[in-house]
Amino acid sequence: MQDFTMKPTVDASREFLEIANDFANPLEVIREAISNSFDAKSTFVRLQFYVQKEYGEDVFMIFIEDDGYGMDKLGLQAFFDLGNSTTREDPNTIAEKGHGTKVYFNSAEIRVETSIGKSCSIYRAVMKEPFKSLHDNKVPDVLVSEEENKTNWNGTKILIKGYNNNRRDKFTHERLRDYILWFTKFGSPEMEFDIVENENMKLFLKGVDKS
């Protein structure tokens, strides 16, 4: 008999799907968005949750915006990658494993617009049907366009369509407020310890109607 070597492999689509499903509370999409905005040294983060009619159907939409550092090409790649993080070695950041943004994959479409400013490019990325693709054992493609940043805008805008199979009952303003104060950086006790680095960070929040 002859010895031989085996190399472990990863079923990429299955891993993406399991991680997207591992977030038991759909509100964790908020924690991920806020953590990323803090890591990007933003002065504000805007979270909007609303319903939009498309072809006669109600589509649950999540819009996230901040004025942080934004992402270059490598940062955008890491945003969509699994286990790839550009902040892994930075002890001052919250996110580090490259798993958190995979909660966004539980949706029908993801759109990202981002730039680091300083006359660098603006990148616009679209991932269509991520959740369906993963269920079909396919890692979804990301279509990226690049254009010159003529205004030196920096920051990130993210639109998530059809999140959590359009279930939106937990995304009322009252529930969002409570979750943010209990489970995100905005509820941090840092001020009690005279840590004021993020004291000027502003949150703009709009939840869906109870109906």
VEXDREN-2710 file (C-alpha; in Angstrom, 1 decimal):
% VEXDREN-2710
k/r/px/py/pz
1/MET/0.0/0.0/0.0
2/GLN/1.1/3.6/-0.7
3/ASP/1.0/6.7/1.5
4/PHE/-0.7/9.7/0.1
5/THR/-1.5/13.3/1.1
6/MET/-4.9/14.9/1.4
7/LYS/-5.5/18.6/1.4
8/PRO/-8.6/19.8/3.4
9/THR/-11.0/21.9/1.3
10/VAL/-13.8/24.3/2.0
11/ASP/-17.3/24.1/0.5
12/ALA/-17.5/27.9/0.1
13/SER/-21.2/28.3/-0.7
14/ARG/-22.1/26.1/2.3
15/GLU/-19.9/28.1/4.6
16/PHE/-21.3/31.4/3.4
17/LEU/-24.8/30.1/3.8
18/GLU/-24.3/28.7/7.3
19/ILE/-22.7/32.0/8.5
20/ALA/-25.5/34.0/7.0
21/ASN/-28.0/31.8/8.8
22/ASP/-26.0/31.8/12.1
23/PHE/-27.2/35.2/13.1
24/ALA/-30.3/34.1/15.0
25/ASN/-31.6/37.7/15.6
26/PRO/-32.1/39.6/12.3
27/LEU/-31.5/42.8/14.2
28/GLU/-27.8/41.8/14.3
29/VAL/-27.6/43.5/10.9
30/ILE/-27.7/46.8/12.9
31/ARG/-24.8/45.9/15.2
32/GLU/-22.7/45.0/12.2
33/ALA/-23.5/48.3/10.4
34/ILE/-22.8/50.4/13.5
35/SER/-19.6/48.5/14.4
36/ASN/-18.2/49.0/10.9
37/SER/-19.1/52.7/11.0
38/PHE/-17.2/53.1/14.3
39/ASP/-14.2/51.2/12.9
40/ALA/-14.2/53.6/9.9
41/LYS/-14.0/56.6/12.3
42/SER/-17.3/58.0/11.0
43/THR/-18.9/61.1/12.6
44/PHE/-22.4/59.8/11.8
45/VAL/-24.2/56.6/10.8
46/ARG/-27.6/56.7/9.1
47/LEU/-29.9/53.7/9.3
48/GLN/-33.2/53.6/7.4
49/PHE/-35.6/50.7/7.3
50/TYR/-38.6/51.0/4.9
51/VAL/-40.8/49.1/2.5
52/GLN/-40.7/49.7/-1.2
53/LYS/-43.2/48.4/-3.8
54/GLU/-41.5/46.4/-6.6
55/TYR/-43.7/44.7/-9.2
56/GLY/-46.6/44.8/-6.8
57/GLU/-44.7/43.2/-3.9
58/ASP/-43.6/44.8/-0.6
59/VAL/-39.8/44.7/-0.5
60/PHE/-38.1/45.4/2.8
61/MET/-35.2/47.8/2.3
62/ILE/-32.3/48.6/4.7
63/PHE/-30.1/51.7/3.9
64/ILE/-26.9/52.3/5.7
65/GLU/-24.7/55.4/5.3
66/ASP/-21.6/56.8/7.0
67/ASP/-18.9/59.3/6.4
68/GLY/-16.0/57.1/7.5
69/TYR/-12.8/56.1/5.7
70/GLY/-14.6/54.2/3.1
71/MET/-13.1/51.3/1.2
72/ASP/-10.6/50.9/-1.6
73/LYS/-10.5/48.0/-3.9
74/LEU/-8.9/45.6/-1.3
75/GLY/-11.4/46.8/1.4
76/LEU/-14.3/46.1/-0.9
77/GLN/-13.0/42.7/-1.7
78/ALA/-12.7/42.0/2.1
79/PHE/-16.3/43.3/2.6
80/PHE/-17.7/40.5/0.4
81/ASP/-15.1/37.8/1.3
82/LEU/-15.4/35.2/4.1
83/GLY/-12.7/35.4/6.7
84/ASN/-10.9/38.3/5.1
85/SER/-10.6/41.4/7.2
86/THR/-8.4/44.5/6.7
87/THR/-8.6/45.3/10.4
88/ARG/-7.6/41.9/11.8
89/GLU/-4.3/43.3/13.3
90/ASP/-5.8/46.5/14.6
91/PRO/-6.6/46.2/18.3
92/ASN/-8.8/49.3/18.3
93/THR/-11.4/48.0/15.9
94/ILE/-14.5/46.0/16.7
95/ALA/-14.9/43.8/13.7
96/GLU/-12.0/41.5/12.9
97/LYS/-13.1/38.1/11.7
98/GLY/-14.5/39.0/8.3
99/HIS/-17.8/37.2/9.2
100/GLY/-20.1/40.0/10.2
101/THR/-21.1/41.5/6.8
102/LYS/-22.2/38.0/5.7
103/VAL/-25.4/38.7/7.6
104/TYR/-26.2/41.0/4.6
105/PHE/-26.2/37.9/2.4
106/ASN/-29.6/36.9/3.8
107/SER/-31.2/39.1/1.2
108/ALA/-32.2/39.5/-2.4
109/GLU/-29.7/42.1/-3.4
110/ILE/-26.8/44.1/-1.9
111/ARG/-25.6/47.4/-3.3
112/VAL/-22.4/49.2/-2.0
113/GLU/-21.1/52.6/-2.9
114/THR/-17.8/53.6/-1.3
115/SER/-14.7/55.7/-1.6
116/ILE/-11.7/56.7/0.5
117/GLY/-11.8/60.2/-1.0
118/LYS/-8.7/62.2/-1.9
119/SER/-9.3/62.0/-5.6
120/CYS/-9.4/58.2/-5.4
121/SER/-12.0/56.0/-7.2
122/ILE/-15.6/55.5/-6.3
123/TYR/-16.6/51.9/-6.3
124/ARG/-20.1/50.7/-6.9
125/ALA/-20.7/47.0/-6.2
126/VAL/-23.9/44.9/-6.8
127/MET/-24.5/41.4/-5.6
128/LYS/-27.8/39.9/-6.9
129/GLU/-29.7/37.1/-5.2
130/PRO/-27.0/36.1/-2.7
131/PHE/-29.3/34.0/-0.5
132/LYS/-30.9/32.1/-3.5
133/SER/-27.4/31.5/-5.0
134/LEU/-26.0/30.1/-1.8
135/HIS/-29.0/27.7/-1.5
136/ASP/-28.1/26.6/-5.1
137/ASN/-24.6/25.9/-3.9
138/LYS/-23.2/28.9/-5.8
139/VAL/-21.1/31.7/-4.4
140/PRO/-22.7/34.8/-6.0
141/ASP/-20.7/37.2/-8.1
142/VAL/-20.2/40.8/-7.4
143/LEU/-20.4/43.3/-10.3
144/VAL/-18.2/46.3/-9.6
145/SER/-17.9/49.6/-11.5
146/GLU/-15.2/52.2/-10.9
147/GLU/-15.3/55.9/-11.6
148/GLU/-13.2/58.9/-10.8
149/ASN/-14.1/60.7/-7.5
150/LYS/-14.4/64.3/-8.6
151/THR/-15.7/65.6/-5.3
152/ASN/-13.3/63.9/-2.8
153/TRP/-16.3/62.3/-1.1
154/ASN/-15.4/59.6/1.3
155/GLY/-17.7/57.1/3.1
156/THR/-19.9/54.1/2.4
157/LYS/-23.5/53.6/1.4
158/ILE/-25.1/50.2/1.5
159/LEU/-28.6/49.2/0.3
160/ILE/-29.9/45.8/1.3
161/LYS/-33.0/44.6/-0.5
162/GLY/-35.3/41.9/0.6
163/TYR/-33.5/41.3/3.9
164/ASN/-34.6/38.3/6.0
165/ASN/-37.1/37.2/3.4
166/ASN/-38.9/40.6/3.8
167/ARG/-39.8/39.9/7.4
168/ARG/-39.8/43.3/9.1
169/ASP/-41.9/43.0/12.3
170/LYS/-38.8/43.5/14.5
171/PHE/-37.7/46.7/12.8
172/THR/-40.0/49.2/14.4
173/HIS/-38.5/52.4/15.7
174/GLU/-39.0/51.3/19.3
175/ARG/-37.4/47.9/19.0
176/LEU/-34.5/49.4/17.0
177/ARG/-33.9/52.0/19.7
178/ASP/-33.8/49.4/22.5
179/TYR/-31.6/47.0/20.5
180/ILE/-29.1/49.8/19.7
181/LEU/-28.9/50.9/23.3
182/TRP/-28.5/47.4/24.7
183/PHE/-26.4/45.6/22.1
184/THR/-24.3/48.1/20.0
185/LYS/-21.5/50.6/20.5
186/PHE/-24.0/53.3/21.1
187/GLY/-24.9/51.6/24.4
188/SER/-21.3/51.4/25.5
189/PRO/-20.4/52.3/29.1
190/GLU/-17.2/54.0/27.9
191/MET/-18.3/57.5/29.2
192/GLU/-18.5/56.1/32.7
193/PHE/-14.7/55.4/32.4
194/ASP/-13.9/58.8/30.8
195/ILE/-13.4/57.2/27.4
196/VAL/-14.7/60.0/25.1
197/GLU/-13.2/59.1/21.8
198/ASN/-16.6/58.4/20.2
199/GLU/-18.7/60.9/22.2
200/ASN/-19.5/63.0/19.1
201/MET/-20.7/60.1/16.9
202/LYS/-24.2/60.7/15.7
203/LEU/-26.9/58.2/14.9
204/PHE/-29.8/59.0/12.5
205/LEU/-32.5/56.3/12.7
206/LYS/-35.7/55.7/10.9
207/GLY/-37.6/52.4/11.5
208/VAL/-40.6/50.9/9.7
209/ASP/-44.2/51.6/10.8
210/LYS/-45.8/49.0/13.1
211/SER/-48.2/48.1/10.3
END
